[in-house]
Amino acid sequence: MNEHLGSPPVENLSPVDNYLHGSWEALGQGAPMLVALAQLCSEAWVLHRRSSGGAPDDSPLGAVTTSELEPESLAILYAARERGIIEVRAVNSAFDAAARLLAVYVELDEERTIAFRDAKSPEVTLRFLAGFRNLCERGLILHHIFRDFSLSPHAFEIARTISKTDVQVYLDMATEFGLHD
């Protein structure tokens, strides 16, 4: 044991410990969560999971309706209805820990983005992250590279049926900013 840190010496680390030690930078970018979300998207897409989150079956991919989704999920879909581009990222340079949490960012258009995060109320950030996870699990989100995701074709269809008044209270929880803010 390392008497100063209360942990085993480096030569006694397990393969997992060595992996994590060597991946500190990846951990700082939220890689484990991003990988988990990407895997959910991939499994839903490849296995054609039922919209209810059940076992694979022959139902069409993305046979989800708005009544099956959480309000945070609906707000994300509504915000992404035009471009369909979503990032999940952290602000690892923020001073406050709550401001560093992974959050969902949606491109409203080529110059504006909306961030579903609230540094003063981390629960808001986490509820939208859970809403995004729900979309991934139901086959409504596709993972592309690193932290880049998009709506699936069926998600675009659903998004365009959502009324802004139905999700306005959730959109108001987000922060909108320009491309270079």
C-alpha positions as CSV (number, residue, x, y, z in Angstrom):
1,M,0.0,0.0,0.0
2,N,1.1,3.5,-0.7
3,E,1.1,4.9,2.8
4,H,0.4,8.4,1.7
5,L,-2.5,7.7,-0.6
6,G,-4.0,4.5,0.9
7,S,-3.8,2.7,-2.4
8,P,-1.8,-0.1,-3.9
9,P,1.6,0.7,-5.5
10,V,1.4,1.2,-9.3
11,E,3.0,-2.2,-10.0
12,N,0.1,-3.9,-8.3
13,L,-2.7,-2.2,-10.3
14,S,-5.2,-4.4,-12.1
15,P,-5.7,-4.1,-15.9
16,V,-8.7,-1.9,-15.2
17,D,-6.7,0.3,-12.9
18,N,-4.0,0.7,-15.5
19,Y,-6.6,1.5,-18.2
20,L,-8.1,4.2,-16.0
21,H,-4.8,5.6,-15.0
22,G,-3.8,5.8,-18.7
23,S,-7.2,7.3,-19.6
24,W,-7.3,10.2,-17.2
25,E,-7.6,12.7,-20.1
26,A,-10.5,10.6,-21.5
27,L,-12.2,10.6,-18.1
28,G,-11.9,14.4,-18.0
29,Q,-13.8,14.6,-21.3
30,G,-16.6,12.3,-20.0
31,A,-15.6,9.4,-22.2
32,P,-17.2,6.6,-20.1
33,M,-20.6,8.3,-20.2
34,L,-20.2,9.2,-23.9
35,V,-19.3,5.5,-24.7
36,A,-22.3,4.3,-22.7
37,L,-24.7,6.7,-24.6
38,A,-23.1,5.7,-27.9
39,Q,-23.6,2.1,-27.1
40,L,-27.3,2.6,-26.2
41,C,-27.7,4.4,-29.6
42,S,-26.0,1.6,-31.4
43,E,-27.8,-1.2,-29.8
44,A,-31.2,0.5,-30.4
45,W,-30.3,1.0,-34.0
46,V,-28.7,-2.4,-34.8
47,L,-31.0,-4.5,-32.7
48,H,-34.2,-2.6,-33.6
49,R,-35.3,-2.4,-30.0
50,R,-39.0,-1.9,-29.4
51,S,-40.0,1.7,-28.6
52,S,-40.9,0.6,-25.1
53,G,-37.3,-0.3,-24.5
54,G,-38.0,-4.0,-24.6
55,A,-36.4,-6.9,-26.4
56,P,-35.5,-6.7,-30.1
57,D,-38.5,-7.5,-32.4
58,D,-39.8,-6.9,-35.9
59,S,-41.5,-3.5,-35.2
60,P,-40.2,-0.6,-37.2
61,L,-37.2,1.2,-35.7
62,G,-38.3,4.3,-33.9
63,A,-42.0,3.4,-33.5
64,V,-42.1,5.8,-30.6
65,T,-44.9,8.4,-29.9
66,T,-44.6,11.6,-27.9
67,S,-46.8,10.2,-25.2
68,E,-44.1,7.7,-24.3
69,L,-41.4,10.3,-23.7
70,E,-40.4,12.4,-20.7
71,P,-40.9,16.1,-21.0
72,E,-37.1,16.7,-21.0
73,S,-36.8,14.3,-24.0
74,L,-39.6,16.2,-25.8
75,A,-37.9,19.5,-25.2
76,I,-34.6,18.2,-26.7
77,L,-36.5,16.8,-29.7
78,Y,-38.3,20.1,-30.2
79,A,-35.0,22.1,-29.9
80,A,-33.3,19.8,-32.5
81,R,-36.2,19.7,-34.9
82,E,-34.5,21.8,-37.6
83,R,-30.8,20.7,-37.7
84,G,-30.9,17.5,-35.6
85,I,-27.4,18.1,-34.3
86,I,-26.7,17.4,-30.6
87,E,-23.5,17.3,-28.6
88,V,-23.0,15.9,-25.1
89,R,-20.2,17.8,-23.5
90,A,-18.8,19.2,-20.3
91,V,-17.2,22.5,-19.5
92,N,-14.2,21.1,-17.7
93,S,-12.7,24.6,-17.3
94,A,-15.6,25.8,-15.1
95,F,-14.8,26.7,-11.5
96,D,-17.9,25.2,-9.9
97,A,-18.3,21.4,-10.1
98,A,-22.0,21.7,-11.1
99,A,-21.0,23.8,-14.1
100,R,-18.6,21.1,-15.2
101,L,-21.2,18.3,-15.5
102,L,-21.9,16.7,-18.9
103,A,-24.9,18.4,-20.5
104,V,-26.9,18.3,-23.7
105,Y,-26.3,21.0,-26.3
106,V,-28.5,21.3,-29.3
107,E,-27.8,23.4,-32.5
108,L,-30.9,25.5,-33.1
109,D,-29.4,26.7,-36.4
110,E,-26.0,27.4,-37.9
111,E,-25.3,30.2,-35.5
112,R,-27.2,29.4,-32.3
113,T,-27.0,26.6,-29.7
114,I,-29.1,25.9,-26.7
115,A,-27.5,24.2,-23.6
116,F,-29.8,22.2,-21.3
117,R,-27.7,22.9,-18.2
118,D,-28.1,24.9,-15.0
119,A,-25.0,25.4,-12.8
120,K,-27.2,26.6,-10.0
121,S,-29.5,23.6,-10.1
122,P,-27.5,20.5,-11.1
123,E,-30.7,18.4,-11.0
124,V,-31.9,20.3,-14.1
125,T,-28.8,19.3,-16.0
126,L,-29.1,15.7,-14.9
127,R,-32.8,15.5,-15.8
128,F,-32.0,16.6,-19.4
129,L,-29.1,14.1,-19.6
130,A,-31.5,11.4,-18.5
131,G,-34.0,12.6,-21.1
132,F,-31.3,12.3,-23.7
133,R,-30.5,8.8,-22.5
134,N,-34.1,7.9,-22.9
135,L,-34.0,9.1,-26.5
136,C,-30.9,7.1,-27.2
137,E,-32.4,3.9,-25.7
138,R,-35.5,4.3,-27.9
139,G,-33.6,4.5,-31.1
140,L,-34.3,8.2,-31.7
141,I,-30.6,9.3,-31.5
142,L,-27.7,8.2,-33.6
143,H,-24.1,8.5,-32.4
144,H,-21.6,9.7,-35.0
145,I,-18.2,10.5,-33.5
146,F,-16.8,11.5,-30.1
147,R,-19.5,13.7,-28.5
148,D,-21.5,14.2,-31.7
149,F,-25.0,12.8,-32.0
150,S,-28.0,13.5,-34.2
151,L,-31.7,12.8,-34.4
152,S,-32.7,9.6,-36.2
153,P,-35.0,10.0,-39.2
154,H,-38.0,9.0,-37.1
155,A,-37.0,11.5,-34.4
156,F,-37.2,14.3,-36.9
157,E,-40.8,13.3,-37.7
158,I,-41.7,13.2,-34.0
159,A,-39.9,16.5,-33.3
160,R,-42.0,18.3,-35.9
161,T,-45.2,17.2,-34.2
162,I,-44.3,18.7,-30.8
163,S,-45.9,22.0,-29.9
164,K,-43.6,24.7,-28.5
165,T,-46.2,25.5,-25.9
166,D,-46.1,21.9,-24.6
167,V,-42.3,22.2,-23.9
168,Q,-41.8,25.9,-23.3
169,V,-41.3,25.5,-19.6
170,Y,-38.5,23.1,-20.3
171,L,-37.0,25.2,-23.0
172,D,-36.9,28.1,-20.5
173,M,-34.6,26.0,-18.3
174,A,-31.9,26.0,-21.0
175,T,-29.4,28.7,-22.0
176,E,-29.2,29.9,-25.6
177,F,-26.0,31.4,-27.0
178,G,-24.4,32.2,-30.3
179,L,-21.8,30.2,-32.1
180,H,-18.9,32.2,-30.7
181,D,-20.2,32.9,-27.2
